[in-house]
Amino acid sequence: MRILITGITGFVGSHLAEFALAKGDVDVFGTVRWRSRMENVEHMLDRIHLVDCDLRDAAAVRNTLNKVRPDYIFHLAAQSYVPISWTAPEETLTTNIISELHLLEAMRELDLDARIQVAGSSEEYGMVYEDEAPITEENPLRPLSPYAVSKVAQDLLAYQYNRSYGLFTVRTRAFNHTGPRRGHVFVTSDWCHQIALIEKGKKEPVIEVGNLEARRDFTDVRDIVRAYWLSLEKGEPGEVYNIGSGKAITTKELLDLLLSMTEEKIEVRQDLERMRPSDVMLLVTDYSKFNKATGWKPEIPFEKTAGDLLDYWRERV
């Protein structure tokens, strides 16, 4: 089997590449650009095939798909940092929507018999009311950031290309996920990074935080990539699936868990710069539709996820 992972050098992409390689009978290809950071895939460069391709270039995308002729495509590449979408909305919308459009058009033009998973986000749901939780795939989409709007557009493009052209598209809406290699601009990784710096004496014993009242559904990235694989192996074309733990914790509870893993006495200080113009206050999923289709359920306890992420930063600061 030949698979193509867009954004292979990223957090999720690198874990998915590892998962695919462990299966033993998969040739793994991944798209990169000249400025892609390689540290996440350095340990497997001799086992994967990297293809230079800017997904915003339609001709480059078509040439890449024609060259690789993948059986599975995992479309993970995106501008995925929500706060940046507020300061760079045009780049976020252009990068995320046009890149996917080029992939779908290339599949159609090449008559490529491949399955494509489009990685959506729980952020698509946006404003969720208490009586709507846990969230099913039928919940209204009320996006609250330019990033979320871009993911809704990606989601609907995949649906449209399935209905209009019969492409085998599967849409996944993953809820929050974290683990080793998570960039430190994301909340769980940011706090672990700060704790590691404090433990090494490289930062004053203060953690700067934003909103601590939001409730989130966290899953280990290693469970998420297993779900992504199953979405193409067992999912129905044209369908959309929520993926998450089905449990919600507040960001304060998450912070308390991380602070319990260090012997340092750390002050928590709110930083107004870390607050968003509008924040999603509740995201917790009902993943029963995906469980019924694939048998998937999360297996890694969040305490292990948090501990592994903290150790990841302890080894690097």
N, C-alpha and C positions, 0 to 999 in steps of 0.2 A: 504494500500500500504506500502511496505517496501522499503526503499532507503538506499544506502550505499554511504557515502561521504568519499573519501580518502582525508586526509589532513583536517579533520573537525575542528581541533583546530586553523587553520590558518585564515588569514584575510578574504578571500572569503568563505572558508568552514564554518566558524562560521555564517556568514550572510546568507548563503544558508540554514544552519540548522534552523535558526530562521524563514526564509521564509517558509520552509517545515512544521515546527511545527504550524505556523499560519494557515495553511490549515485545520488543525483539524483532519484529517483522515490518517495521515502518521506516521509510525514508523521509526524513524531516527536512523541509525547506522553510526558509523564513525570509521575509523582506527586511532590508535595512536601508538606511540612508548614510551619507558620508559622515554625519554628525551623531550617529547612533552610539550610545554608550555600550561597551561590550563586556563590562565586568560581570553581568549576570549570566553570560553564556561562555565565558572564557574556558571553563572547565569541560566544555563539550564541543569546542570548535572542530575537533577532528571527527565528530560524529554527525554534524549537521551541515546543511548546504545553505549558505547565505547568498541572497540575490539582491543586488542593488536596485531598488525600485522606489521612486517617489509616487505614492498612491494618488497624489493630486495630478499626475501626468497620465492622461488616458492611454497614450501610446505605450508608455512604459509598463502600465498595468497589463495591457493586452499582450505585449511581448512576453512578460513574465509568465502569465497563465499559459500561453502557447508553448513556452519552453518547459515549464514544470509539468503541465497536464496533471494536476493533483486530483485525487479521489475525494479528499476532504479539504475544505478551506475553513480555517478558524480566523474570523475577522476581528482581531483584538485592537489593532492600531487605532489610536484616537488621541485627541487632546482631552485627557481624562481628569484634569484637576479642576474641580468646580470653582474655587475662588478665582483662578485665572480667567475663567469664562466671563466673569464680570468685567475685567479690565481689557480682555481681548475677545469680545463676542464675535466679531467678524471672522477672525482666524479660527475660533472654535467651530462655528457653524460651517465654514468653508471646508476645513480639514475633515471634519467628521462626516458630513453629508456627501460631499463631492467624491471623497475617497471610496466610499461604499458604492456610489453610483457607478464609478469607473469599474469596480470589480464586477458588479451585476451586469453591466453592459458588455464587458469582455466575455463573461460566461455565455451570454446570449449570442453574441456575434460569432464566437468560436464553437457554438453548439457543444459546450463542454459538459460532459456527463459527470458532474461533481455535486457534492453536497456542501452547502455553506452555512456555517453558524455565525449569526450576527450577535455580537455581545452587546446587549442592551444594559439597562441599569434600573435599579429600584428608584432612582431619582426621577424617572419618567412619571411616577405616580404623584410626586410633589406634595400638594396639599391633601393630606389624608385626615379624615375625621375619626374620632374615637370609635364611633359605631361601625366604621368600615374596616377595622382591624380584627383579625389578621387579613392582609391584603391578598385577594385572589387576582387572577389574570383579567377578571371582568371589571375590576375597579376602574373608575374614570381616571384618565391621565390629565393631571393638572400641574405641569412642570413649573418649577419656581426658580430656574436659572437658565442662562443661555446654554449651558452644557446639557441640562435636562431636555431642553427644546431640541437640541441637535440629536439626542438619543431617541426621542420620539420620532423624529424624521427618519432616522436610520431604520427604526423598527417598522414604520409604515412602508418604507421603500421595499424592504425585504418581503413584506406581505404582498405588496402590489406586484412585484416581479414573480412571485409564486402564482398569483391569480392570473396575471396577464400573459405570462410566458411559460408557466409550468416549471420554473426553476425550483430545485430542492433547497428551499431556504428554511432554516429553523431559527427562531428568535428566542434568546434567553434574556431574562431580566434578573441579573444577579443582585442580591442585596449585599450589604457591606462585607468585604472579605479582606483579610490581612494575613501576615505571616512574614517569614524571612524574605529579604530583598525589597520589601515595601519601601517606596521612596519616603524620605523623612518629612516631606511636605504634607503627608496624610496623617490624620490625627493620631492613630495608634502608634505609628512609626515615629512620629514627631515626639511624642511623650517618651517612648523608649529611648530615642536618641538623646533627649535631654537628660534622662536618668543616667544613661551611660556616661555622658559628659560630666555630670555631677560626681559620679562615683570615681572618676579618674582625676577629679580636682580641676577640671578644665572649664567649669561653669559654677557660678554661685548656686547654692541649694534652693533654687526657686524654679518652679515650672510655670510657664506662661500658657494660659488656656483661653479658649473662646467660650462658646455656649456649652454648658455642662448639663442642660436639662433635656436635650434631644435624646430620643430613644431609638436605638438602632439594633438591627439583626445582623450579628457577626458570624461569619463562617471562615474556616481555614482555607487559604488559597489552594492547598493540596486536595481538599474535597471539591473545591470549585472546578478545578481543571478536569477532575474525574467526571464531574457532571457535564462539562462541555463536550467531552468525548462521547458520553452516552447520549447527549442530545442529538448527535448526528448518527450514531449507531442504532438508536431505538426510537428517536423522536419522529413525529409525523411532520411531513413537509407542510409549510405554511403555518404551523402552530407556534404559539408563544408559551414559554414556561417560566414561572418564577423559580428561582433557586436561592435557598437560604436555610437558616437553622430553624426558623419558626419560633424563635425566642428573642425577646427584646430586653436590652439593658440600657440604662442611661449612660451617657458619656461620663458622668460622675462615678458611677459604679465601675466603669472600665478603668478610670484613673485610679480609683481606690485599689483595684486589683493589682495594677502595675506597681503602685507605691508599696503594697504588701510584699513585693518581691525584692525589695532593696532594704538595706539596713540604714540607709541615709535618712536623715530628718529633713524633709523637703517642704518648703512653703509653696502653696498654690496661689497664683496671682492671675487675675483676669486681665487680658489684654484686649482692649476695644478694637484694635486693628485686626484681630482674629475673628471678629463677629461679621456675619454675612448680612447683606441688605435684606434678604428674606431667607429664612432657614426652614428646612423640612423638619418638623418636630417628632414625627412618628413614622417609622418604617419597620414593619415586621410582617413576614410573609406566611402565607399558607402554601406550602410546596407540594400539596397532595396530588395535584395534576401531574407534576413531573415524576413524583414517586410512583404513581400508578403506571405511567408510560415506560419508565426505565428501571424501577426498583431502587433508585438512588436515595440515600439519606446521608446526612453528615455523620462522620465517624470520629473526627478528631476533637477532643474537648477544648473549649476556648482557653482554659487555663494553660494547656500545652502550647497553643498558638501564641498566646501572649508571652510565655516564657521563652519560646524559641525566637521570637522577634527581639526580645530584650537581649538575649544572648548574642544574636546576630550583631546588634550594635555594640555590645561590649567587646566583641572581637575586632571592631573596626575603628573605634575612636581613639 
